[in-house]
Amino acid sequence: LKDLLDNRKQRILSTIRNSEELR
């Protein structure tokens, strides 16, 4: 369960980083 949460968090962080790069 913790692994899944971590994976989700990392994915969200990656998306946010990508969004910032696009800006």
Secondary structure, 3 states (H helix, E strand, C coil): CHHHHHHHHHHHHHHHHHHHHHC
